[in-house]
Amino acid sequence: MKYVHGLKPEMEIKTAISILISSDFLQMAGLVEESLSYVSENLQEILQLPIDMNCMSSSLVKRLAGKVEIEVLDTLKDKKDKLKSKIFMKKLEILFQDN
């Protein structure tokens, strides 16, 4: 709601995915972009949280893949494979589209 009233919301590791999914659903493009940047910068910490990431849309995962460098993606530890393989798949799609 802070964002709706023109205030910048405070991003936290534990709420970043929820804000990302909600802002995408509500079509708040600026907040989606901010959330994607925050998630890409803090991906390792976010993957360690006990949250379900299956509700992220394919387009969000693809946009996230575009923000994560392949070297960073390769070093991620995702024991339960919540998101890493999906990001890898989308990253490959992006690389093939570019070529």
PDB file as gemmi writes it, atoms N, CA and C in Angstrom:
CRYST1    1.000    1.000    1.000  90.00  90.00  90.00 P 1                      
ATOM      1  N   MET A   1       0.814  -1.196   0.000  1.00  0.00           N  
ATOM      2  CA  MET A   1       0.000   0.000   0.000  1.00  0.00           C  
ATOM      3  C   MET A   1       0.863   1.268   0.000  1.00  0.00           C  
ATOM      4  N   LYS A   2       2.057   1.182   0.570  1.00  0.00           N  
ATOM      5  CA  LYS A   2       2.950   2.340   0.560  1.00  0.00           C  
ATOM      6  C   LYS A   2       3.224   2.781  -0.874  1.00  0.00           C  
ATOM      7  N   TYR A   3       3.411   1.817  -1.756  1.00  0.00           N  
ATOM      8  CA  TYR A   3       3.721   2.116  -3.148  1.00  0.00           C  
ATOM      9  C   TYR A   3       2.564   2.843  -3.829  1.00  0.00           C  
ATOM     10  N   VAL A   4       1.340   2.449  -3.508  1.00  0.00           N  
ATOM     11  CA  VAL A   4       0.155   3.077  -4.085  1.00  0.00           C  
ATOM     12  C   VAL A   4       0.089   4.549  -3.679  1.00  0.00           C  
ATOM     13  N   HIS A   5       0.538   4.854  -2.476  1.00  0.00           N  
ATOM     14  CA  HIS A   5       0.498   6.222  -1.972  1.00  0.00           C  
ATOM     15  C   HIS A   5       1.765   7.012  -2.312  1.00  0.00           C  
ATOM     16  N   GLY A   6       2.577   6.491  -3.207  1.00  0.00           N  
ATOM     17  CA  GLY A   6       3.751   7.202  -3.681  1.00  0.00           C  
ATOM     18  C   GLY A   6       4.995   7.033  -2.836  1.00  0.00           C  
ATOM     19  N   LEU A   7       4.954   6.137  -1.863  1.00  0.00           N  
ATOM     20  CA  LEU A   7       6.120   5.890  -1.028  1.00  0.00           C  
ATOM     21  C   LEU A   7       6.841   4.635  -1.500  1.00  0.00           C  
ATOM     22  N   LYS A   8       8.130   4.625  -1.342  1.00  0.00           N  
ATOM     23  CA  LYS A   8       8.914   3.456  -1.740  1.00  0.00           C  
ATOM     24  C   LYS A   8       8.850   2.412  -0.613  1.00  0.00           C  
ATOM     25  N   PRO A   9       8.388   1.197  -0.921  1.00  0.00           N  
ATOM     26  CA  PRO A   9       8.319   0.171   0.123  1.00  0.00           C  
ATOM     27  C   PRO A   9       9.703  -0.348   0.489  1.00  0.00           C  
ATOM     28  N   GLU A  10       9.839  -0.761   1.723  1.00  0.00           N  
ATOM     29  CA  GLU A  10      11.100  -1.332   2.168  1.00  0.00           C  
ATOM     30  C   GLU A  10      11.133  -2.801   1.773  1.00  0.00           C  
ATOM     31  N   MET A  11      12.086  -3.159   0.949  1.00  0.00           N  
ATOM     32  CA  MET A  11      12.222  -4.547   0.528  1.00  0.00           C  
ATOM     33  C   MET A  11      12.965  -5.317   1.606  1.00  0.00           C  
ATOM     34  N   GLU A  12      12.469  -6.496   1.886  1.00  0.00           N  
ATOM     35  CA  GLU A  12      13.125  -7.399   2.819  1.00  0.00           C  
ATOM     36  C   GLU A  12      13.205  -8.763   2.166  1.00  0.00           C  
ATOM     37  N   ILE A  13      14.198  -9.512   2.560  1.00  0.00           N  
ATOM     38  CA  ILE A  13      14.406 -10.832   1.971  1.00  0.00           C  
ATOM     39  C   ILE A  13      13.179 -11.717   2.162  1.00  0.00           C  
ATOM     40  N   LYS A  14      12.563 -11.661   3.332  1.00  0.00           N  
ATOM     41  CA  LYS A  14      11.438 -12.558   3.625  1.00  0.00           C  
ATOM     42  C   LYS A  14      10.150 -12.172   2.899  1.00  0.00           C  
ATOM     43  N   THR A  15      10.042 -10.939   2.399  1.00  0.00           N  
ATOM     44  CA  THR A  15       8.801 -10.524   1.735  1.00  0.00           C  
ATOM     45  C   THR A  15       8.970 -10.235   0.242  1.00  0.00           C  
ATOM     46  N   ALA A  16      10.172 -10.319  -0.268  1.00  0.00           N  
ATOM     47  CA  ALA A  16      10.446  -9.913  -1.649  1.00  0.00           C  
ATOM     48  C   ALA A  16       9.646 -10.718  -2.674  1.00  0.00           C  
ATOM     49  N   ILE A  17       9.564 -12.032  -2.498  1.00  0.00           N  
ATOM     50  CA  ILE A  17       8.833 -12.868  -3.461  1.00  0.00           C  
ATOM     51  C   ILE A  17       7.342 -12.545  -3.416  1.00  0.00           C  
ATOM     52  N   SER A  18       6.797 -12.358  -2.227  1.00  0.00           N  
ATOM     53  CA  SER A  18       5.374 -12.015  -2.097  1.00  0.00           C  
ATOM     54  C   SER A  18       5.072 -10.683  -2.768  1.00  0.00           C  
ATOM     55  N   ILE A  19       5.936  -9.703  -2.556  1.00  0.00           N  
ATOM     56  CA  ILE A  19       5.744  -8.396  -3.186  1.00  0.00           C  
ATOM     57  C   ILE A  19       5.860  -8.523  -4.700  1.00  0.00           C  
ATOM     58  N   LEU A  20       6.813  -9.313  -5.163  1.00  0.00           N  
ATOM     59  CA  LEU A  20       6.998  -9.513  -6.598  1.00  0.00           C  
ATOM     60  C   LEU A  20       5.753 -10.127  -7.236  1.00  0.00           C  
ATOM     61  N   ILE A  21       5.259 -11.190  -6.654  1.00  0.00           N  
ATOM     62  CA  ILE A  21       4.093 -11.879  -7.219  1.00  0.00           C  
ATOM     63  C   ILE A  21       2.852 -10.995  -7.152  1.00  0.00           C  
ATOM     64  N   SER A  22       2.657 -10.327  -6.027  1.00  0.00           N  
ATOM     65  CA  SER A  22       1.484  -9.455  -5.867  1.00  0.00           C  
ATOM     66  C   SER A  22       1.533  -8.268  -6.815  1.00  0.00           C  
ATOM     67  N   SER A  23       2.691  -7.644  -6.941  1.00  0.00           N  
ATOM     68  CA  SER A  23       2.798  -6.482  -7.823  1.00  0.00           C  
ATOM     69  C   SER A  23       2.623  -6.884  -9.287  1.00  0.00           C  
ATOM     70  N   ASP A  24       3.053  -8.086  -9.639  1.00  0.00           N  
ATOM     71  CA  ASP A  24       2.831  -8.578 -11.000  1.00  0.00           C  
ATOM     72  C   ASP A  24       1.343  -8.796 -11.242  1.00  0.00           C  
ATOM     73  N   PHE A  25       0.671  -9.389 -10.284  1.00  0.00           N  
ATOM     74  CA  PHE A  25      -0.771  -9.628 -10.401  1.00  0.00           C  
ATOM     75  C   PHE A  25      -1.536  -8.310 -10.525  1.00  0.00           C  
ATOM     76  N   LEU A  26      -1.123  -7.308  -9.757  1.00  0.00           N  
ATOM     77  CA  LEU A  26      -1.795  -6.011  -9.765  1.00  0.00           C  
ATOM     78  C   LEU A  26      -1.302  -5.094 -10.883  1.00  0.00           C  
ATOM     79  N   GLN A  27      -0.408  -5.593 -11.711  1.00  0.00           N  
ATOM     80  CA  GLN A  27       0.142  -4.885 -12.859  1.00  0.00           C  
ATOM     81  C   GLN A  27       0.766  -3.544 -12.468  1.00  0.00           C  
ATOM     82  N   MET A  28       1.598  -3.592 -11.432  1.00  0.00           N  
ATOM     83  CA  MET A  28       2.333  -2.416 -10.965  1.00  0.00           C  
ATOM     84  C   MET A  28       3.756  -2.526 -11.500  1.00  0.00           C  
ATOM     85  N   ALA A  29       3.958  -2.121 -12.735  1.00  0.00           N  
ATOM     86  CA  ALA A  29       5.196  -2.356 -13.462  1.00  0.00           C  
ATOM     87  C   ALA A  29       6.437  -1.847 -12.730  1.00  0.00           C  
ATOM     88  N   GLY A  30       6.365  -0.673 -12.149  1.00  0.00           N  
ATOM     89  CA  GLY A  30       7.516  -0.122 -11.449  1.00  0.00           C  
ATOM     90  C   GLY A  30       7.931  -0.961 -10.255  1.00  0.00           C  
ATOM     91  N   LEU A  31       6.943  -1.404  -9.499  1.00  0.00           N  
ATOM     92  CA  LEU A  31       7.218  -2.223  -8.323  1.00  0.00           C  
ATOM     93  C   LEU A  31       7.712  -3.615  -8.728  1.00  0.00           C  
ATOM     94  N   VAL A  32       7.191  -4.130  -9.825  1.00  0.00           N  
ATOM     95  CA  VAL A  32       7.668  -5.422 -10.331  1.00  0.00           C  
ATOM     96  C   VAL A  32       9.150  -5.323 -10.665  1.00  0.00           C  
ATOM     97  N   GLU A  33       9.520  -4.259 -11.345  1.00  0.00           N  
ATOM     98  CA  GLU A  33      10.924  -4.076 -11.746  1.00  0.00           C  
ATOM     99  C   GLU A  33      11.827  -3.915 -10.526  1.00  0.00           C  
ATOM    100  N   GLU A  34      11.365  -3.135  -9.554  1.00  0.00           N  
ATOM    101  CA  GLU A  34      12.121  -2.961  -8.316  1.00  0.00           C  
ATOM    102  C   GLU A  34      12.293  -4.291  -7.583  1.00  0.00           C  
ATOM    103  N   SER A  35      11.207  -5.061  -7.531  1.00  0.00           N  
ATOM    104  CA  SER A  35      11.235  -6.360  -6.845  1.00  0.00           C  
ATOM    105  C   SER A  35      12.152  -7.344  -7.561  1.00  0.00           C  
ATOM    106  N   LEU A  36      12.092  -7.358  -8.881  1.00  0.00           N  
ATOM    107  CA  LEU A  36      12.967  -8.247  -9.650  1.00  0.00           C  
ATOM    108  C   LEU A  36      14.437  -7.921  -9.401  1.00  0.00           C  
ATOM    109  N   SER A  37      14.754  -6.654  -9.362  1.00  0.00           N  
ATOM    110  CA  SER A  37      16.138  -6.248  -9.096  1.00  0.00           C  
ATOM    111  C   SER A  37      16.570  -6.694  -7.705  1.00  0.00           C  
ATOM    112  N   TYR A  38      15.694  -6.496  -6.718  1.00  0.00           N  
ATOM    113  CA  TYR A  38      16.023  -6.880  -5.344  1.00  0.00           C  
ATOM    114  C   TYR A  38      16.201  -8.390  -5.234  1.00  0.00           C  
ATOM    115  N   VAL A  39      15.292  -9.134  -5.849  1.00  0.00           N  
ATOM    116  CA  VAL A  39      15.374 -10.600  -5.791  1.00  0.00           C  
ATOM    117  C   VAL A  39      16.645 -11.081  -6.483  1.00  0.00           C  
ATOM    118  N   SER A  40      16.981 -10.518  -7.631  1.00  0.00           N  
ATOM    119  CA  SER A  40      18.188 -10.960  -8.341  1.00  0.00           C  
ATOM    120  C   SER A  40      19.453 -10.666  -7.539  1.00  0.00           C  
ATOM    121  N   GLU A  41      19.463  -9.569  -6.796  1.00  0.00           N  
ATOM    122  CA  GLU A  41      20.631  -9.208  -5.990  1.00  0.00           C  
ATOM    123  C   GLU A  41      20.745 -10.048  -4.714  1.00  0.00           C  
ATOM    124  N   ASN A  42      19.626 -10.599  -4.247  1.00  0.00           N  
ATOM    125  CA  ASN A  42      19.599 -11.342  -2.981  1.00  0.00           C  
ATOM    126  C   ASN A  42      19.093 -12.770  -3.172  1.00  0.00           C  
ATOM    127  N   LEU A  43      19.315 -13.318  -4.347  1.00  0.00           N  
ATOM    128  CA  LEU A  43      18.730 -14.612  -4.697  1.00  0.00           C  
ATOM    129  C   LEU A  43      19.166 -15.749  -3.778  1.00  0.00           C  
ATOM    130  N   GLN A  44      20.430 -15.804  -3.419  1.00  0.00           N  
ATOM    131  CA  GLN A  44      20.904 -16.896  -2.562  1.00  0.00           C  
ATOM    132  C   GLN A  44      20.183 -16.886  -1.214  1.00  0.00           C  
ATOM    133  N   GLU A  45      20.042 -15.727  -0.610  1.00  0.00           N  
ATOM    134  CA  GLU A  45      19.358 -15.632   0.683  1.00  0.00           C  
ATOM    135  C   GLU A  45      17.874 -15.967   0.561  1.00  0.00           C  
ATOM    136  N   ILE A  46      17.280 -15.553  -0.536  1.00  0.00           N  
ATOM    137  CA  ILE A  46      15.850 -15.816  -0.748  1.00  0.00           C  
ATOM    138  C   ILE A  46      15.601 -17.306  -0.968  1.00  0.00           C  
ATOM    139  N   LEU A  47      16.518 -17.976  -1.664  1.00  0.00           N  
ATOM    140  CA  LEU A  47      16.356 -19.417  -1.897  1.00  0.00           C  
ATOM    141  C   LEU A  47      16.440 -20.232  -0.617  1.00  0.00           C  
ATOM    142  N   GLN A  48      17.063 -19.681   0.401  1.00  0.00           N  
ATOM    143  CA  GLN A  48      17.184 -20.394   1.674  1.00  0.00           C  
ATOM    144  C   GLN A  48      15.927 -20.293   2.529  1.00  0.00           C  
ATOM    145  N   LEU A  49      15.004 -19.417   2.159  1.00  0.00           N  
ATOM    146  CA  LEU A  49      13.770 -19.263   2.922  1.00  0.00           C  
ATOM    147  C   LEU A  49      12.827 -20.440   2.686  1.00  0.00           C  
ATOM    148  N   PRO A  50      12.034 -20.796   3.685  1.00  0.00           N  
ATOM    149  CA  PRO A  50      11.080 -21.895   3.518  1.00  0.00           C  
ATOM    150  C   PRO A  50       9.781 -21.425   2.853  1.00  0.00           C  
ATOM    151  N   ILE A  51       9.883 -20.937   1.615  1.00  0.00           N  
ATOM    152  CA  ILE A  51       8.689 -20.483   0.903  1.00  0.00           C  
ATOM    153  C   ILE A  51       8.562 -21.229  -0.421  1.00  0.00           C  
ATOM    154  N   ASP A  52       7.323 -21.341  -0.873  1.00  0.00           N  
ATOM    155  CA  ASP A  52       7.031 -22.008  -2.133  1.00  0.00           C  
ATOM    156  C   ASP A  52       7.130 -20.981  -3.259  1.00  0.00           C  
ATOM    157  N   MET A  53       7.927 -21.276  -4.252  1.00  0.00           N  
ATOM    158  CA  MET A  53       8.112 -20.348  -5.359  1.00  0.00           C  
ATOM    159  C   MET A  53       7.457 -20.840  -6.644  1.00  0.00           C  
ATOM    160  N   ASN A  54       6.627 -21.860  -6.534  1.00  0.00           N  
ATOM    161  CA  ASN A  54       5.957 -22.400  -7.711  1.00  0.00           C  
ATOM    162  C   ASN A  54       4.889 -21.474  -8.264  1.00  0.00           C  
ATOM    163  N   CYS A  55       4.466 -20.497  -7.474  1.00  0.00           N  
ATOM    164  CA  CYS A  55       3.416 -19.602  -7.946  1.00  0.00           C  
ATOM    165  C   CYS A  55       3.968 -18.440  -8.776  1.00  0.00           C  
ATOM    166  N   MET A  56       5.282 -18.403  -8.962  1.00  0.00           N  
ATOM    167  CA  MET A  56       5.860 -17.381  -9.843  1.00  0.00           C  
ATOM    168  C   MET A  56       5.538 -17.731 -11.287  1.00  0.00           C  
ATOM    169  N   SER A  57       5.017 -16.770 -12.011  1.00  0.00           N  
ATOM    170  CA  SER A  57       4.654 -17.016 -13.406  1.00  0.00           C  
ATOM    171  C   SER A  57       5.902 -17.238 -14.252  1.00  0.00           C  
ATOM    172  N   SER A  58       5.709 -17.861 -15.375  1.00  0.00           N  
ATOM    173  CA  SER A  58       6.798 -18.133 -16.305  1.00  0.00           C  
ATOM    174  C   SER A  58       7.442 -16.835 -16.792  1.00  0.00           C  
ATOM    175  N   SER A  59       6.627 -15.820 -17.008  1.00  0.00           N  
ATOM    176  CA  SER A  59       7.175 -14.543 -17.486  1.00  0.00           C  
ATOM    177  C   SER A  59       8.023 -13.870 -16.404  1.00  0.00           C  
ATOM    178  N   LEU A  60       7.631 -14.001 -15.133  1.00  0.00           N  
ATOM    179  CA  LEU A  60       8.445 -13.443 -14.051  1.00  0.00           C  
ATOM    180  C   LEU A  60       9.774 -14.172 -13.935  1.00  0.00           C  
ATOM    181  N   VAL A  61       9.740 -15.488 -14.057  1.00  0.00           N  
ATOM    182  CA  VAL A  61      10.972 -16.269 -13.977  1.00  0.00           C  
ATOM    183  C   VAL A  61      11.895 -15.880 -15.133  1.00  0.00           C  
ATOM    184  N   LYS A  62      11.320 -15.660 -16.306  1.00  0.00           N  
ATOM    185  CA  LYS A  62      12.128 -15.266 -17.461  1.00  0.00           C  
ATOM    186  C   LYS A  62      12.741 -13.887 -17.258  1.00  0.00           C  
ATOM    187  N   ARG A  63      11.983 -12.973 -16.721  1.00  0.00           N  
ATOM    188  CA  ARG A  63      12.516 -11.635 -16.453  1.00  0.00           C  
ATOM    189  C   ARG A  63      13.603 -11.686 -15.380  1.00  0.00           C  
ATOM    190  N   LEU A  64      13.405 -12.544 -14.383  1.00  0.00           N  
ATOM    191  CA  LEU A  64      14.415 -12.725 -13.342  1.00  0.00           C  
ATOM    192  C   LEU A  64      15.680 -13.327 -13.937  1.00  0.00           C  
ATOM    193  N   ALA A  65      15.515 -14.295 -14.825  1.00  0.00           N  
ATOM    194  CA  ALA A  65      16.667 -14.924 -15.485  1.00  0.00           C  
ATOM    195  C   ALA A  65      17.475 -13.897 -16.272  1.00  0.00           C  
ATOM    196  N   GLY A  66      16.795 -12.929 -16.844  1.00  0.00           N  
ATOM    197  CA  GLY A  66      17.483 -11.879 -17.581  1.00  0.00           C  
ATOM    198  C   GLY A  66      18.342 -10.984 -16.697  1.00  0.00           C  
ATOM    199  N   LYS A  67      18.033 -10.950 -15.413  1.00  0.00           N  
ATOM    200  CA  LYS A  67      18.771 -10.103 -14.477  1.00  0.00           C  
ATOM    201  C   LYS A  67      19.890 -10.838 -13.742  1.00  0.00           C  
ATOM    202  N   VAL A  68      19.884 -12.169 -13.818  1.00  0.00           N  
ATOM    203  CA  VAL A  68      20.879 -12.964 -13.095  1.00  0.00           C  
ATOM    204  C   VAL A  68      21.973 -13.394 -14.068  1.00  0.00           C  
ATOM    205  N   GLU A  69      23.189 -13.071 -13.727  1.00  0.00           N  
ATOM    206  CA  GLU A  69      24.327 -13.472 -14.562  1.00  0.00           C  
ATOM    207  C   GLU A  69      24.516 -14.988 -14.463  1.00  0.00           C  
ATOM    208  N   ILE A  70      24.961 -15.603 -15.541  1.00  0.00           N  
ATOM    209  CA  ILE A  70      25.130 -17.053 -15.594  1.00  0.00           C  
ATOM    210  C   ILE A  70      26.145 -17.534 -14.555  1.00  0.00           C  
ATOM    211  N   GLU A  71      27.177 -16.732 -14.301  1.00  0.00           N  
ATOM    212  CA  GLU A  71      28.180 -17.108 -13.306  1.00  0.00           C  
ATOM    213  C   GLU A  71      27.567 -17.160 -11.901  1.00  0.00           C  
ATOM    214  N   VAL A  72      26.707 -16.194 -11.598  1.00  0.00           N  
ATOM    215  CA  VAL A  72      26.020 -16.157 -10.305  1.00  0.00           C  
ATOM    216  C   VAL A  72      25.061 -17.338 -10.201  1.00  0.00           C  
ATOM    217  N   LEU A  73      24.351 -17.604 -11.260  1.00  0.00           N  
ATOM    218  CA  LEU A  73      23.399 -18.708 -11.282  1.00  0.00           C  
ATOM    219  C   LEU A  73      24.093 -20.039 -11.059  1.00  0.00           C  
ATOM    220  N   ASP A  74      25.267 -20.173 -11.612  1.00  0.00           N  
ATOM    221  CA  ASP A  74      26.026 -21.413 -11.472  1.00  0.00           C  
ATOM    222  C   ASP A  74      26.473 -21.664 -10.031  1.00  0.00           C  
ATOM    223  N   THR A  75      26.688 -20.604  -9.269  1.00  0.00           N  
ATOM    224  CA  THR A  75      27.158 -20.761  -7.890  1.00  0.00           C  
ATOM    225  C   THR A  75      26.027 -20.860  -6.863  1.00  0.00           C  
ATOM    226  N   LEU A  76      24.784 -20.669  -7.297  1.00  0.00           N  
ATOM    227  CA  LEU A  76      23.658 -20.726  -6.357  1.00  0.00           C  
ATOM    228  C   LEU A  76      23.489 -22.113  -5.754  1.00  0.00           C  
ATOM    229  N   LYS A  77      23.137 -22.131  -4.505  1.00  0.00           N  
ATOM    230  CA  LYS A  77      22.832 -23.386  -3.808  1.00  0.00           C  
ATOM    231  C   LYS A  77      21.324 -23.423  -3.572  1.00  0.00           C  
ATOM    232  N   ASP A  78      20.660 -24.362  -4.212  1.00  0.00           N  
ATOM    233  CA  ASP A  78      19.208 -24.502  -4.109  1.00  0.00           C  
ATOM    234  C   ASP A  78      18.906 -25.984  -3.890  1.00  0.00           C  
ATOM    235  N   LYS A  79      19.052 -26.439  -2.651  1.00  0.00           N  
ATOM    236  CA  LYS A  79      18.949 -27.864  -2.328  1.00  0.00           C  
ATOM    237  C   LYS A  79      17.624 -28.483  -2.759  1.00  0.00           C  
ATOM    238  N   LYS A  80      16.541 -27.757  -2.589  1.00  0.00           N  
ATOM    239  CA  LYS A  80      15.222 -28.300  -2.938  1.00  0.00           C  
ATOM    240  C   LYS A  80      14.795 -27.926  -4.352  1.00  0.00           C  
ATOM    241  N   ASP A  81      15.689 -27.286  -5.089  1.00  0.00           N  
ATOM    242  CA  ASP A  81      15.443 -26.856  -6.463  1.00  0.00           C  
ATOM    243  C   ASP A  81      14.111 -26.113  -6.593  1.00  0.00           C  
ATOM    244  N   LYS A  82      13.954 -25.098  -5.764  1.00  0.00           N  
ATOM    245  CA  LYS A  82      12.745 -24.282  -5.788  1.00  0.00           C  
ATOM    246  C   LYS A  82      12.669 -23.421  -7.036  1.00  0.00           C  
ATOM    247  N   LEU A  83      13.837 -22.953  -7.490  1.00  0.00           N  
ATOM    248  CA  LEU A  83      13.820 -21.974  -8.562  1.00  0.00           C  
ATOM    249  C   LEU A  83      14.998 -22.080  -9.531  1.00  0.00           C  
ATOM    250  N   LYS A  84      16.105 -22.642  -9.094  1.00  0.00           N  
ATOM    251  CA  LYS A  84      17.338 -22.620  -9.881  1.00  0.00           C  
ATOM    252  C   LYS A  84      17.175 -23.254 -11.265  1.00  0.00           C  
ATOM    253  N   SER A  85      16.583 -24.416 -11.348  1.00  0.00           N  
ATOM    254  CA  SER A  85      16.446 -25.074 -12.652  1.00  0.00           C  
ATOM    255  C   SER A  85      15.507 -24.295 -13.574  1.00  0.00           C  
ATOM    256  N   LYS A  86      14.495 -23.655 -13.010  1.00  0.00           N  
ATOM    257  CA  LYS A  86      13.583 -22.847 -13.826  1.00  0.00           C  
ATOM    258  C   LYS A  86      14.311 -21.631 -14.392  1.00  0.00           C  
ATOM    259  N   ILE A  87      15.145 -21.013 -13.562  1.00  0.00           N  
ATOM    260  CA  ILE A  87      15.908 -19.852 -14.028  1.00  0.00           C  
ATOM    261  C   ILE A  87      16.910 -20.275 -15.098  1.00  0.00           C  
ATOM    262  N   PHE A  88      17.568 -21.428 -14.893  1.00  0.00           N  
ATOM    263  CA  PHE A  88      18.498 -21.945 -15.905  1.00  0.00           C  
ATOM    264  C   PHE A  88      17.785 -22.158 -17.236  1.00  0.00           C  
ATOM    265  N   MET A  89      16.610 -22.758 -17.197  1.00  0.00           N  
ATOM    266  CA  MET A  89      15.857 -23.029 -18.421  1.00  0.00           C  
ATOM    267  C   MET A  89      15.509 -21.722 -19.145  1.00  0.00           C  
ATOM    268  N   LYS A  90      15.041 -20.742 -18.384  1.00  0.00           N  
ATOM    269  CA  LYS A  90      14.681 -19.456 -18.987  1.00  0.00           C  
ATOM    270  C   LYS A  90      15.921 -18.715 -19.487  1.00  0.00           C  
ATOM    271  N   LYS A  91      17.030 -18.856 -18.770  1.00  0.00           N  
ATOM    272  CA  LYS A  91      18.276 -18.233 -19.205  1.00  0.00           C  
ATOM    273  C   LYS A  91      18.713 -18.819 -20.556  1.00  0.00           C  
ATOM    274  N   LEU A  92      18.572 -20.125 -20.700  1.00  0.00           N  
ATOM    275  CA  LEU A  92      18.895 -20.766 -21.981  1.00  0.00           C  
ATOM    276  C   LEU A  92      17.983 -20.261 -23.092  1.00  0.00           C  
ATOM    277  N   GLU A  93      16.695 -20.109 -22.794  1.00  0.00           N  
ATOM    278  CA  GLU A  93      15.759 -19.568 -23.780  1.00  0.00           C  
ATOM    279  C   GLU A  93      16.200 -18.183 -24.233  1.00  0.00           C  
ATOM    280  N   ILE A  94      16.591 -17.354 -23.274  1.00  0.00           N  
ATOM    281  CA  ILE A  94      17.032 -15.989 -23.595  1.00  0.00           C  
ATOM    282  C   ILE A  94      18.282 -16.026 -24.468  1.00  0.00           C  
ATOM    283  N   LEU A  95      19.240 -16.890 -24.106  1.00  0.00           N  
ATOM    284  CA  LEU A  95      20.473 -16.972 -24.885  1.00  0.00           C  
ATOM    285  C   LEU A  95      20.222 -17.451 -26.299  1.00  0.00           C  
ATOM    286  N   PHE A  96      19.320 -18.414 -26.463  1.00  0.00           N  
ATOM    287  CA  PHE A  96      19.008 -18.895 -27.816  1.00  0.00           C  
ATOM    288  C   PHE A  96      18.255 -17.859 -28.617  1.00  0.00           C  
ATOM    289  N   GLN A  97      17.402 -17.091 -27.986  1.00  0.00           N  
ATOM    290  CA  GLN A  97      16.671 -16.035 -28.694  1.00  0.00           C  
ATOM    291  C   GLN A  97      17.603 -14.940 -29.169  1.00  0.00           C  
ATOM    292  N   ASP A  98      18.603 -14.614 -28.331  1.00  0.00           N  
ATOM    293  CA  ASP A  98      19.546 -13.561 -28.702  1.00  0.00           C  
ATOM    294  C   ASP A  98      20.414 -13.963 -29.892  1.00  0.00           C  
ATOM    295  N   ASN A  99      20.699 -15.244 -30.017  1.00  0.00           N  
ATOM    296  CA  ASN A  99      21.553 -15.694 -31.111  1.00  0.00           C  
ATOM    297  C   ASN A  99      20.717 -16.063 -32.303  1.00  0.00           C  
TER     298      ASN A  99                                                      
END                                                                             
